[in-house]
């Protein structure tokens, strides 16, 4: 490049608001504009001649996954919104565009990267996300926002709360939120799954028993109500307790007292009771399976949780939350979900609600190897719940079918197909070759 052309080029890139720098074929910085100085904190004279990876120090630097590496070594263009650079100890999220630089003969002689600071945008996003999170409950749906308000309203009082919702909707999360927002937050939170205990054991678990009260009672046992003293007891699946025990529970709610099994001493208590069910308790009352007086004692302040298919707009928020959770747990760095997988998840019915979605993300973390959760990474039973309609015997068959479907959808355009699949073109070419597509 002649001196005049070089001066013209630097004049142009210095007038651009985005950061711009170029490298030669050995990744030495050859130009560095004013915006790049402002974003990175490096002056032009400091940057020139240095290796670009010594300045930016991102997790992608100096590796084959680096887009600038692909531009210089393979002549490919690239774009990413998910890069964090480490400039003098300051972590800066940026989005980047890269392209190769060619000489007059058409040979690659270096690369150019254009980047912009996403800190403010990310900060706004985090503020927005935070407003959709409440005591580990995620949701921007109008019904969820109303539930947040109900939790805050009832938390300071001792009133009984009945949480109603399908399995997997987060009933325990709501109960814990009520407890931790109350003045009982430093006292015990005791959970009892009424469906997990046999009727013969349930009374002893609730109220405890005295030594010798029955065969095998070799010592005095404190029940869950005693353990929850001054705190909160959460009775999950309350509809499953037998009628004989419902009368004793009613006495606890009405009079605040009970006796251990086999005991004569009346024990007083100060406990906040929160119950939960996935059944229609009024129907259970009409069928004679649940006491009407107990129902009204529990139903002082009902909170009804919506199913996940009633708040599909929360699915991307929940997925983002679970990705962050499992990135930390599995020590991975998944970036998100491919478009096709997200489209499927947004249209899936989720009979298991939020718990099923969380399990699906965890499954994808274990199975998937890429940076994104792919359609074929999702649980097979979710994709084909009816096993007889599943035409595939192996997971490789699922992936092959999925890639072929996307290629058909894009008319064979591999660039668009790779974007939809959330993978690089190189990975797509490898899979096309692998499956002979």
Secondary structure, 3 states (H helix, E strand, C coil): CCHHHHHHHHHHHHCCCCEEEEEECCCEEEEECHHHHHHHCCCHHHHCCCEHHHHHCCCCCCCCCCHHHHHHHHCCCEEEEEEEEEECCEEEEEEEEEEEEECCCCCEEEEEEEEEECHHHHHHHHHHHHHCEECCEECCCHHHHHHHHHHHHHHCCCCCEEEECCCCCCHHHHHHHHHHCCCCCCCCEEEEECCCCCHHHHHHHHHCECCCCCCCCCCCECCHHHHCCCCEEEEECHHHCCHHHHHHHHHHHHHCEECCECCCCCEECCCEEEEEECCCHHHHHHCCCCCHHHHHHHCCEEEECCCHHHCHHHHHHHHHHHHHHHHHHHCCCCCEECHHHHHHHHHCCCCCHHHHHHHHHHHHHHHCCCCEECHHHCCHHHHCCCHHHCCCCCHHHHHHHHHHHHHHHCCCCHHHHHHHHCCCHHHHHHHHHHHCC
